[in-house]
Amino acid sequence: MLVSAPSASMDTGFSFLGATSEWVIAFDANPSLGALAIDLNGKIVYHNRAALEMYGDDDSASYRGMNLNELFHPLFASEYLQWNRHSLARARTLQVDQVIQGRRIRLTINPLPASGPHSMASAAGSSLPMVLVLCRHAFEIAAVNPQDVEVVYTRFIDLGPLSVLTARELEVLAVLGQGMSVPEAAVEMQISPKTLEKHKTRIGRKLGTSGADRIVRRVTQLGLRPSDTKLIPIQARNRIDS
């Protein structure tokens, strides 16, 4: 899963990890793989640049030293922390999909050793166990063997720019994203093709996208699924004071 480590001279901004710097450099050099190290209490002790992008921030932001409940909505943060603690308690990798600002990302939550000369906890000067959270965008998600991980599910969805859509429009968007034609989607949703076309036109107008192909490409990149429409909508991210 890791890329080959680039030159050790590259500045990652995370020299505090000491002995673990080689794989930290590798994470920092991979723009498509977000990585965060979070301790038992929810404190973020490490993240790479890709993690910032995954959660809607640019390179000028920093989560280091922040707690999950500072970064996220309380309900969202509590669920996130529960997953991390479950992973540590079971010493097992978890997999969960989140929709953040309208885009699906997949988290793989990996328990890390709490002690030892090369452990992240030791390098960070902490006695608390930690998890390493890896995240990818929906269009980069590959199938996994269910035997390798425990799959858990979120109760929440952060629609971001998609929040301008009605519940029905969101459902239409998700169904079209499964690659169905308008007649097929109309049958699936038990509405007429004409009604679905009207929904599609309104969706395109609200999202600034026209044409069925462009709408389908948009929703495919976002990774939205029909089941997502049943989740509780919240604004997951808190603003970070500059």
Disulfide bonds with the S-S distance in Angstrom:
none
